[in-house]
Amino acid sequence: MCEAAAYILKDGQEELLLADVDLIEPDGENLRLVSIFGEQKIIKAAIHSLSLVNHKVFLVEK
C-alpha cells in the first residue's frame, strides 16, 4: 500500500499523529487528515516536508 503516516515535529522529534493517511485537505488554517479506515483528525498545522520514499508527512503546529 502507498499510504503515508503523518507526524508532528516537536523539539526535533517525530510524534505519530495518524497512520495510513489517504487524504490531507487544507481547511483554512487547519489540515484535515483522513485515513484509509475513515479516521479523521483536524489540526492547526502546516506541512513541513514530505518523505515520499518513506511514506511520511511531517507537520508543524501553527
C-alpha positions as CSV (number, residue, x, y, z in Angstrom):
1,M,0.0,0.0,0.0
2,C,1.1,3.6,-0.6
3,E,-0.5,5.4,2.3
4,A,1.6,7.7,4.4
5,A,2.0,8.3,8.1
6,A,1.6,11.8,9.4
7,Y,4.0,13.0,12.1
8,I,4.1,16.2,14.2
9,L,7.6,17.6,14.6
10,K,8.1,18.7,18.3
11,D,11.5,19.7,19.6
12,G,13.2,17.8,16.6
13,Q,11.3,14.6,17.4
14,E,8.7,12.8,15.3
15,E,5.4,12.2,17.0
16,L,2.9,10.0,15.1
17,L,-0.3,11.8,14.5
18,L,-2.2,9.4,12.2
19,A,-1.2,6.2,10.3
20,D,-2.4,5.1,6.9
21,V,-3.2,8.6,5.7
22,D,-5.1,8.7,2.4
23,L,-6.1,12.3,2.2
24,I,-4.8,15.7,3.5
25,E,-7.0,18.7,2.8
26,P,-6.4,22.3,3.8
27,D,-9.3,23.9,5.7
28,G,-8.5,27.5,6.4
29,E,-5.6,27.4,8.9
30,N,-6.3,23.7,9.6
31,L,-5.4,20.5,7.9
32,R,-7.9,17.6,7.7
33,L,-6.3,14.2,7.6
34,V,-8.3,11.1,6.7
35,S,-7.0,7.5,7.0
36,I,-8.0,4.6,4.7
37,F,-10.2,3.4,7.6
38,G,-12.1,6.7,7.8
39,E,-10.5,8.0,10.9
40,Q,-10.2,11.8,10.7
41,K,-8.1,14.4,12.5
42,I,-8.2,18.1,12.2
43,I,-5.2,20.0,13.3
44,K,-4.0,23.6,13.1
45,A,-0.7,22.8,11.3
46,A,1.3,23.3,8.2
47,I,3.2,20.8,6.1
48,H,6.9,20.9,6.9
49,S,8.1,18.3,4.5
50,L,7.3,15.0,2.7
51,S,9.4,11.9,2.5
52,L,7.7,10.0,-0.3
53,V,10.0,7.1,-0.4
54,N,9.5,6.5,3.3
55,H,5.7,7.4,3.1
56,K,6.0,10.1,5.8
57,V,4.4,13.5,6.0
58,F,5.9,15.9,8.6
59,L,3.7,18.7,10.0
60,V,4.4,21.6,12.3
61,E,1.7,23.1,14.6
62,K,0.8,26.7,14.0
